[in-house]
Amino acid sequence: MTSQASSNEMDNHEQKQEMIGVRGLNGKIVIARHKDKGLTVSRLHRYDHTLVLRSENPSYEAVTLSAKERWKIVAKVLWWIGSEP
């Protein structure tokens, strides 16, 4: 097995684990982290096997989560002060 194949298998495994960990978060507001892009507070949507971070502000583009993009869900927003977005 080449290191590239092994790396792809690990990426697929990590992506599957990510999907398992976010089952109860569909439609919830989460905080996601990216090493280079920082943090985002967005609503998480699950479409079949695809996870999408969608901002309540339409001027921000949605982010499709993938192993290649390296976004990680780090928290679920439990309290929102003020009117719901």
C-alpha positions as CSV (number, residue, x, y, z in Angstrom):
1,M,0.0,0.0,0.0
2,T,1.4,3.4,-0.9
3,S,1.5,6.3,1.5
4,Q,-1.0,8.2,-0.8
5,A,-3.5,5.3,-0.6
6,S,-3.0,5.1,3.2
7,S,-3.5,8.8,3.5
8,N,-6.7,8.6,1.4
9,E,-8.0,5.8,3.6
10,M,-7.3,7.9,6.8
11,D,-9.1,10.9,5.3
12,N,-12.1,8.7,4.5
13,H,-12.1,7.3,8.0
14,E,-11.9,10.7,9.5
15,Q,-14.7,11.9,7.3
16,K,-16.9,9.0,8.4
17,Q,-16.1,9.6,12.1
18,E,-17.0,13.3,11.6
19,M,-20.4,12.3,10.1
20,I,-21.1,10.0,13.0
21,G,-20.2,12.8,15.5
22,V,-22.6,15.3,14.0
23,R,-25.8,13.2,13.7
24,G,-27.7,15.3,16.3
25,L,-26.4,18.6,15.1
26,N,-28.4,18.9,11.8
27,G,-30.0,22.3,11.8
28,K,-28.2,23.4,14.9
29,I,-25.8,26.4,15.3
30,V,-22.2,25.3,15.7
31,I,-18.7,26.7,15.9
32,A,-16.3,25.2,13.4
33,R,-12.6,25.7,13.2
34,H,-10.2,25.7,10.3
35,K,-6.4,25.9,10.8
36,D,-5.9,28.7,8.2
37,K,-9.4,30.4,8.1
38,G,-10.1,30.6,11.8
39,L,-13.6,30.1,13.5
40,T,-17.1,30.4,12.1
41,V,-20.4,30.4,13.8
42,S,-22.9,28.8,11.3
43,R,-25.9,26.5,11.1
44,L,-24.9,22.9,10.2
45,H,-27.0,21.1,7.6
46,R,-26.7,17.5,6.5
47,Y,-27.7,16.4,3.0
48,D,-27.3,12.7,2.6
49,H,-23.5,12.3,3.1
50,T,-22.6,15.9,2.8
51,L,-22.2,18.4,5.6
52,V,-22.7,22.1,4.9
53,L,-22.0,25.1,7.2
54,R,-24.5,27.9,6.2
55,S,-24.3,31.4,7.7
56,E,-27.5,33.1,8.7
57,N,-26.0,36.1,6.9
58,P,-26.6,35.6,3.2
59,S,-23.6,37.7,2.3
60,Y,-21.4,34.8,3.4
61,E,-20.9,31.8,1.2
62,A,-21.8,28.3,2.5
63,V,-18.9,25.9,3.3
64,T,-19.1,22.2,2.3
65,L,-17.2,20.2,4.9
66,S,-14.8,17.6,3.6
67,A,-11.6,15.9,4.7
68,K,-9.7,18.0,2.2
69,E,-11.0,21.3,3.6
70,R,-10.1,20.3,7.2
71,W,-12.9,22.0,9.0
72,K,-13.7,20.6,12.5
73,I,-16.9,21.1,14.5
74,V,-15.6,22.2,17.9
75,A,-18.8,23.3,19.7
76,K,-22.6,23.5,19.6
77,V,-24.2,26.8,20.6
78,L,-26.3,26.2,23.6
79,W,-27.5,29.7,24.4
80,W,-28.3,32.6,22.1
81,I,-28.8,36.1,23.7
82,G,-31.2,38.3,21.7
83,S,-33.5,37.4,18.9
84,E,-32.9,34.2,16.9
85,P,-31.2,34.9,13.6
